[in-house]
Amino acid sequence: LLGMIAYQVEKYDLAINLINQAIEIDNRQPIFFHNLGLVLKDRGDLEGAIRVYQQVVRTNPKDSEAYNNLGNVLQENKRFEEGITAYRKAIEINSNFADAHSNLGVALVKQERFEEGIVAYRKAIEINSNFADAYYNLGNALQKKGDVRDAIQAYHKVLEIDPNYAEAYNNLGVLAQEEGQMEDALKYYQCAIKVNPNYAEAHRHYGMALLLTGDFLHGWKEHEWRWRRHNISYQKKSFSQPWWDGSILERKTILVWTEQGVGDEIMFASMLDDLLQMNANILVECEPRLVPLFQRSFSQIQFFPRENPSNPKLLNPNIDYQIPVGSLGQWLRQDESCFRKPQPSYLLACSDKVSKLRRKYQVLAKDKLLIGISWKSTNQRVGKIKSTSLKNWTTILSQPNCYFINLQYGDVDAEIKQYTSGSTIYIDKEINSLMSLDDFTAQVSALDLIISTSNTTVHVAGALGKDVWTLIPYISDWKWMLTREDTPWYPTMKIFRQSKIGDWEGVFLRVNQALKTSQDTHGY
């Protein structure tokens, strides 16, 4: 009892000592071992917790609760197959163990075995019709599988059982947003936050939705909640300087550190010039591959490659402020009027490299228009809906007077051979965009027009002030906002958006016509 009291106030070491003392007095009580495993798990000692639960099931092979707990720890340790085995053993002992069925479903879904996971969730619900977690997990699986209507139904069932289930509201918001129902999405996010004011993921989604609708002032504020999420995919730096609060920077030194992907770093770098206009001394830590490009483009700023640990110069306590680059918007882009115009470009490619590449491509193209193309995103989370197949590009690639140059990063030789069917896409083997962003930037700068799906390529092109046509899904990243064909981030960008979910065919018809018209009226 004393051990669990200590556990409840997160005094884990004390709890472990007290529980071990209880075990020394009476090692025949399974509950002591269950409690010890729980404390070890929550302290982060997963291997220790696994050993404890394994000992319990060896001593009492009919303890279904121990097998379920063992499965939970194995799953948290990413040992999914072993976890599945443990859950199945718990169910074998007690076929009406609803928690074990639901946990089995979670492990299966994490391995993308959606159908099996759905069966497990439905079994848990059959045993306990008021099992809100099982309905929520079912909704998650259906959502990942693409069964939107059934997922929505499952989440609504969760809320019937428990009206304060914030995660269900959040996921309903995500689904509404993906369908373009922004008013509903915003309401669902607000409900999630009302139920749980500290729910960081709901705040982040709410912020992204507000930015998508053009509400920069409130969107940036909610965007700051990204740092409070548990499973954040990018690291918050542990610099000691105070965060910049928008105050005067005259003769002050500010450290800006970049976050998220390369495309985000490039887009947010458009705000560095605003800091220069405030007469600030600026230090920037960024993706190492961007250092040569950024240093050339912003000669008054000192750039440092992002590394761990950071360069000692960036740890100087005499630096007045720090701020992640994605947080600059709350002070510098509070509404669309804050985007200074015209600002067609802010990055400078190496002029010698650009000249050399342009001459090379002009010889190959024989006076044709030089068009760079990129057709997919490798983003693990949203890359699928942002990507096209080269098969979609057939009509565009057959346009006369156009010479197409590959800008798609990664090994795409086989894909190009498979789909181009007589059309030519030139692959410049001297350019490795993944290794040298400086070379890639020069390549993009050497072209007349860039046509690409939403990925790093369009950010590079936009920041260089190149004419760039960006192909995006019906509801896309917040950066491209809603319905509009332009973006305040890049004045030279034109957006071609799906008119309905999944309709790339319509996008390519419009791009093809625009390319024909541009050649007739402007030479491109």
C-alpha positions in Angstrom: 0.0 0.0 0.0 2.8 2.4 0.9 4.6 1.6 -2.3 1.6 2.5 -4.4 1.1 5.7 -2.5 4.7 6.7 -3.4 4.0 5.6 -7.0 1.0 7.9 -7.2 3.1 10.9 -6.3 5.8 9.8 -8.8 8.4 8.8 -6.2 9.3 5.8 -8.2 12.5 4.8 -6.5 10.8 4.9 -3.1 7.9 2.9 -4.5 10.2 0.2 -5.8 12.0 -0.1 -2.5 8.7 -0.4 -0.6 7.3 -2.9 -2.9 10.5 -5.0 -2.8 10.3 -4.9 1.0 6.7 -6.3 0.8 7.9 -9.0 -1.6 10.6 -10.0 0.9 8.0 -10.4 3.6 5.6 -12.4 1.4 6.6 -13.4 -2.2 3.4 -15.3 -2.8 1.3 -12.3 -3.5 1.0 -11.7 -7.3 -0.3 -8.2 -6.7 3.1 -7.1 -5.4 4.8 -8.2 -8.6 2.1 -6.6 -10.7 2.6 -3.3 -8.9 6.4 -3.6 -9.2 6.1 -4.1 -13.0 3.8 -1.1 -13.3 6.2 1.2 -11.4 9.2 0.0 -13.4 7.4 0.6 -16.6 6.3 4.1 -15.7 9.9 4.9 -14.5 11.1 3.9 -17.9 12.7 0.6 -17.0 10.9 -1.5 -19.6 13.4 -4.4 -19.5 13.0 -4.6 -15.7 9.2 -4.6 -16.0 9.4 -7.3 -18.7 11.5 -9.5 -16.4 9.0 -9.0 -13.5 6.0 -10.0 -15.6 7.8 -12.9 -17.1 8.6 -14.1 -13.6 4.9 -13.8 -12.7 3.7 -15.9 -15.6 6.3 -18.5 -14.9 5.1 -18.7 -11.3 1.4 -18.5 -12.2 0.9 -19.5 -15.9 -2.9 -18.9 -15.6 -2.5 -15.2 -14.7 -4.2 -13.5 -17.7 -3.6 -10.1 -16.1 0.1 -10.6 -16.0 0.2 -11.7 -19.7 -1.8 -8.6 -20.6 0.6 -6.4 -18.6 3.6 -8.2 -20.2 2.1 -7.5 -23.6 1.7 -3.8 -22.8 5.4 -3.4 -21.8 6.6 -5.5 -24.8 4.5 -3.3 -27.0 5.9 -0.1 -25.5 9.4 -1.5 -26.1 8.4 -2.0 -29.8 8.6 -5.8 -29.5 5.2 -6.1 -31.2 5.3 -9.8 -32.1 6.2 -10.8 -28.6 3.5 -8.5 -27.3 0.9 -10.0 -29.6 1.9 -13.5 -28.3 1.4 -12.3 -24.7 -2.0 -10.8 -25.5 -3.1 -14.0 -27.3 -2.0 -16.0 -24.2 -4.1 -13.7 -21.9 -7.1 -14.3 -24.2 -6.5 -18.0 -24.3 -6.7 -18.0 -20.5 -9.7 -15.7 -20.4 -11.6 -15.3 -23.6 -13.8 -12.5 -22.2 -10.8 -10.3 -21.3 -11.9 -7.2 -23.1 -8.7 -5.2 -22.3 -6.5 -7.9 -23.8 -8.6 -8.0 -27.0 -8.3 -4.2 -27.3 -4.6 -4.2 -26.6 -4.0 -6.9 -29.1 -5.8 -4.7 -31.6 -3.4 -1.9 -30.9 -0.3 -4.0 -31.4 -1.7 -5.4 -34.7 -2.6 -2.0 -36.0 0.9 -0.7 -35.2 2.1 -3.4 -37.6 -0.4 -2.2 -40.1 -2.4 -5.4 -39.8 -5.6 -3.3 -39.8 -8.2 -6.0 -40.5 -6.9 -8.2 -37.7 -6.8 -5.2 -35.4 -10.4 -4.3 -36.3 -11.5 -7.8 -35.5 -9.8 -7.6 -32.1 -11.4 -4.3 -31.3 -14.9 -5.5 -32.3 -14.4 -8.5 -30.0 -13.5 -6.2 -27.1 -16.7 -4.2 -27.8 -18.8 -7.4 -28.1 -17.6 -8.3 -24.5 -18.1 -4.7 -23.2 -20.4 -2.5 -25.2 -19.5 0.6 -23.1 -15.7 0.2 -23.8 -14.9 3.7 -24.9 -11.2 3.0 -25.4 -12.0 0.1 -27.7 -14.3 2.2 -29.8 -11.6 4.9 -30.0 -9.0 2.4 -31.1 -11.5 1.0 -33.6 -11.9 4.5 -35.0 -8.1 4.9 -35.2 -7.7 1.7 -37.2 -10.6 2.5 -39.5 -9.2 6.0 -40.0 -5.7 4.7 -40.9 -7.3 2.1 -43.2 -9.2 4.9 -45.0 -12.7 3.9 -43.9 -13.7 7.5 -43.0 -17.4 7.0 -42.5 -17.0 4.0 -40.2 -14.2 5.8 -38.3 -16.5 8.8 -37.7 -19.3 6.5 -36.5 -16.8 4.9 -34.0 -15.7 8.2 -32.6 -19.3 9.4 -32.2 -19.9 6.2 -30.2 -17.0 7.0 -28.0 -18.5 10.4 -27.2 -21.9 8.8 -26.5 -20.2 6.7 -23.8 -17.8 9.4 -22.6 -18.6 13.0 -23.6 -15.3 14.1 -22.2 -13.1 12.0 -24.5 -10.9 14.7 -25.9 -9.0 12.5 -28.3 -12.2 11.5 -30.1 -13.1 15.2 -30.7 -9.6 15.8 -32.0 -9.7 12.9 -34.5 -13.2 14.0 -35.6 -11.6 17.4 -36.3 -8.8 15.9 -38.3 -11.3 13.9 -40.4 -13.5 16.9 -40.9 -10.5 19.0 -42.0 -9.4 16.3 -44.5 -12.9 16.5 -46.0 -12.7 20.3 -46.3 -15.3 20.9 -43.6 -13.2 23.6 -41.9 -16.0 25.0 -39.7 -16.8 21.6 -38.3 -13.0 20.9 -37.8 -12.5 24.0 -35.8 -15.5 23.2 -33.6 -14.2 19.7 -32.9 -10.8 21.0 -32.0 -12.4 23.6 -29.7 -14.4 20.9 -28.0 -11.2 18.8 -27.4 -9.5 21.8 -25.9 -12.5 22.6 -23.7 -12.6 19.1 -22.3 -8.8 19.0 -21.8 -7.2 22.5 -21.9 -3.7 21.0 -21.8 -4.2 18.6 -24.8 -1.2 19.7 -26.8 -2.1 17.7 -30.0 -5.6 19.3 -30.2 -4.0 22.8 -29.8 -1.5 22.0 -32.5 -4.2 20.8 -34.9 -6.4 23.8 -34.0 -3.4 26.1 -34.8 -2.7 24.4 -38.2 -6.4 24.8 -39.1 -6.5 28.4 -38.1 -3.4 29.1 -40.2 -5.0 27.2 -43.1 -7.9 29.5 -43.0 -5.7 32.6 -42.9 -6.1 33.4 -39.2 -2.4 34.0 -38.6 -2.7 35.9 -35.3 -4.5 33.1 -33.4 -3.0 30.3 -35.5 0.6 31.0 -34.5 -0.4 31.2 -30.8 -1.8 27.7 -31.0 1.1 26.6 -33.1 3.4 27.1 -30.0 1.7 24.0 -28.4 3.8 21.8 -30.7 6.6 21.8 -28.1 4.3 20.2 -25.5 3.5 17.1 -27.5 4.7 13.8 -26.3 5.7 12.2 -29.6 7.2 15.2 -31.3 9.2 14.2 -34.4 11.7 17.0 -34.2 13.8 18.0 -31.2 13.4 21.1 -29.0 16.8 22.6 -28.4 17.9 23.1 -24.8 19.5 26.5 -25.2 19.5 28.5 -22.0 18.8 32.0 -23.3 15.4 33.6 -22.8 12.9 33.2 -25.6 12.3 36.3 -27.7 9.0 37.9 -26.9 8.7 40.2 -29.8 10.5 43.1 -28.0 12.9 45.6 -29.6 16.0 43.9 -31.1 18.1 47.1 -31.7 21.7 46.1 -30.9 20.5 42.8 -29.4 21.8 39.3 -30.3 19.2 36.7 -31.1 19.8 33.0 -31.7 17.4 31.4 -34.2 17.4 27.7 -34.5 15.7 25.8 -37.2 13.2 22.9 -36.8 11.0 20.5 -38.8 12.0 19.7 -42.5 14.3 21.4 -45.0 11.3 22.9 -46.8 10.1 24.5 -43.6 13.5 25.9 -42.8 13.7 27.5 -46.2 10.2 29.0 -46.0 10.7 30.4 -42.5 14.1 31.8 -43.5 12.1 34.4 -45.4 11.6 36.1 -42.0 15.3 36.5 -41.3 15.5 39.7 -43.3 12.8 41.1 -41.0 15.2 40.6 -38.1 18.0 42.3 -40.0 15.7 45.3 -40.6 15.4 45.5 -36.8 19.2 46.0 -36.5 19.6 42.7 -34.7 22.8 40.7 -34.5 21.6 37.2 -35.7 23.0 33.7 -35.2 21.3 30.8 -36.9 21.7 27.1 -36.3 20.3 25.1 -39.3 20.5 22.0 -41.3 24.2 21.5 -42.3 23.4 21.2 -46.0 21.8 24.7 -45.9 24.7 26.5 -44.4 26.5 27.4 -47.7 23.3 28.6 -49.4 22.1 30.6 -46.4 25.5 32.1 -45.7 25.6 33.4 -49.3 22.1 34.7 -49.2 22.3 36.4 -45.8 25.8 37.6 -45.6 25.1 39.7 -42.4 24.0 36.6 -40.5 26.3 33.9 -38.9 25.1 30.4 -39.7 26.1 27.3 -37.8 25.4 23.6 -38.8 22.9 21.9 -36.5 24.8 19.4 -34.4 24.7 17.7 -31.0 26.1 19.2 -28.9 25.6 22.7 -30.5 28.5 24.9 -31.3 29.9 26.4 -28.1 29.4 29.9 -29.5 25.7 29.4 -29.5 25.7 28.5 -25.8 27.0 31.9 -24.8 24.8 33.3 -22.0 25.5 36.8 -23.3 23.2 36.1 -26.3 20.1 38.1 -25.5 17.4 35.9 -26.9 16.7 32.6 -28.7 13.7 31.5 -30.8 12.9 28.5 -33.0 12.4 29.7 -36.6 8.8 28.4 -36.7 7.9 30.7 -33.8 9.0 33.9 -35.6 5.6 34.0 -37.3 3.8 35.0 -34.2 5.7 38.3 -34.2 6.5 38.9 -37.8 3.6 37.4 -39.8 0.5 38.3 -37.7 -1.6 38.9 -40.8 -1.1 38.9 -44.6 -0.1 42.6 -44.7 3.1 41.6 -42.8 4.4 39.8 -45.9 6.5 42.5 -47.5 5.9 42.9 -51.2 7.5 42.6 -53.6 10.0 40.1 -52.3 10.3 37.8 -55.2 13.4 36.0 -53.9 15.6 35.8 -50.8 18.0 32.9 -51.6 20.9 33.3 -53.9 22.3 30.3 -55.8 26.0 30.1 -56.7 26.1 32.2 -60.0 29.0 30.2 -61.5 27.2 26.9 -61.0 23.9 28.3 -62.3 25.6 29.6 -65.5 27.4 26.4 -66.1 24.3 24.3 -65.7 22.1 26.6 -67.8 24.5 26.4 -70.7 24.6 22.7 -70.4 20.9 22.3 -70.4 20.3 24.8 -73.2 22.6 22.7 -75.4 20.7 19.6 -74.5 17.3 21.2 -74.9 18.1 22.9 -78.3 16.2 26.1 -77.5 13.3 24.3 -75.8 11.8 25.6 -72.5 13.7 24.2 -69.5 11.2 22.7 -67.1 12.1 21.0 -63.9 9.7 18.4 -62.5 9.2 16.6 -59.2 6.2 14.4 -58.5 6.2 13.0 -55.0 6.9 13.6 -51.4 8.7 11.2 -49.1 7.1 12.5 -46.0 6.1 9.4 -44.0 3.0 11.1 -42.5 1.4 12.8 -45.4 3.6 11.9 -48.4 1.0 9.6 -49.9 -1.8 12.1 -50.4 0.7 14.8 -51.7 2.3 12.5 -54.3 1.5 11.7 -57.9 2.6 9.0 -60.2 4.6 9.8 -63.3 1.7 8.2 -65.2 -0.3 11.3 -64.3 2.3 13.4 -66.2 2.0 11.7 -69.6 0.2 14.6 -71.4 2.5 17.3 -69.9 5.6 15.3 -70.9 4.4 15.1 -74.4 4.2 18.9 -74.8 6.4 20.1 -77.7 9.0 22.8 -77.2 9.5 21.6 -73.6 12.6 19.9 -72.2 12.0 18.2 -68.9 14.7 17.9 -66.2 14.3 15.6 -63.2 14.3 17.4 -59.8 12.8 14.5 -57.9 15.2 13.5 -55.1 16.1 9.9 -54.5 16.7 7.0 -57.0 13.9 7.4 -59.6 15.6 6.0 -62.7 13.5 2.9 -62.8 10.3 4.9 -62.3 11.2 7.2 -65.1 11.9 4.3 -67.5 8.7 2.7 -66.6 6.3 5.6 -67.2 7.8 8.0 -69.7 7.1 5.9 -72.8 9.0 7.8 -75.3 9.1 11.1 -73.5 12.4 12.3 -72.2 13.2 13.4 -68.6 16.8 14.3 -68.3 18.5 13.0 -65.2 21.6 15.0 -64.3 23.9 12.5 -62.6 26.2 15.4 -61.5 23.5 16.7 -59.1 22.7 14.8 -55.9 20.0 16.9 -54.2 20.1 14.8 -51.1 23.8 15.4 -50.6 24.3 18.9 -51.8 21.4 21.4 -51.5 23.7 24.1 -52.9 24.1 22.2 -56.2 20.4 21.5 -56.2 19.6 25.1 -55.7 21.8 26.0 -58.6 20.1 23.4 -60.8 16.7 24.8 -60.0 17.9 28.4 -60.6 19.1 27.4 -64.1 15.6 26.4 -65.2 12.8 28.5 -66.7 9.9 26.9 -64.9 9.4 24.3 -62.1 6.3 22.1 -61.8 6.2 20.0 -58.7 4.0 18.5 -56.0 4.4 20.0 -52.5 7.9 19.1 -51.3 11.2 20.7 -50.7 11.6 21.5 -54.4 8.8 24.1 -54.5 10.2 25.8 -51.4 13.6 26.0 -53.1 12.1 27.4 -56.3 9.9 29.9 -54.5 12.7 31.2 -52.3 14.8 31.7 -55.5 12.0 33.7 -57.1 11.6 31.2 -59.9 8.3 30.6 -61.6 6.9 27.5 -59.8 3.7 25.7 -60.3 2.8 23.7 -57.2 0.3 20.8 -57.4 -1.5 20.1 -54.1 -4.3 17.9 -52.8 -7.8 19.1 -52.0 -6.9 19.9 -48.5 -3.2 20.3 -48.0 -0.6 21.7 -45.7 -1.5 24.9 -43.9 1.2 26.8 -45.9 -1.0 26.7 -49.0 -4.2 27.8 -47.2 -7.7 27.3 -48.8 -9.0 27.7 -52.3 -6.5 30.3 -53.4 -4.1 30.0 -56.3 -1.2 32.0 -54.8 0.6 32.1 -51.5 2.0 35.1 -49.6 5.1 33.1 -48.8 6.3 32.9 -52.4 5.1 35.7 -54.9 6.2 33.7 -58.0 4.3 30.6 -57.1 1.0 29.5 -58.7 -1.0 26.8 -57.0 -2.9 24.0 -58.8 -5.3 22.5 -56.3 -7.5 19.4 -56.5 -11.1 20.4 -57.0 -12.2 17.3 -55.1 -10.4 14.7 -52.9 -8.0 12.5 -54.9 -8.7 14.2 -58.3 -5.2 14.6 -59.8 -6.6 14.2 -63.3 -8.3 17.6 -63.1 -5.2 19.1 -61.8 -3.1 17.9 -64.7 -5.7 19.0 -67.3 -5.4 22.5 -65.9 -1.6 22.4 -65.7 -1.4 21.1 -69.3 -3.7 23.9 -70.5 -1.7 26.5 -68.5 1.5 25.3 -70.0 0.1 25.6 -73.6 -1.3 29.1 -72.9 2.0 30.2 -71.3 4.0 29.1 -74.3 1.6 30.9 -76.6 1.5 34.2 -74.7 4.8 34.5 -72.8 7.2 32.0 -74.4 6.6 29.7 -71.5 
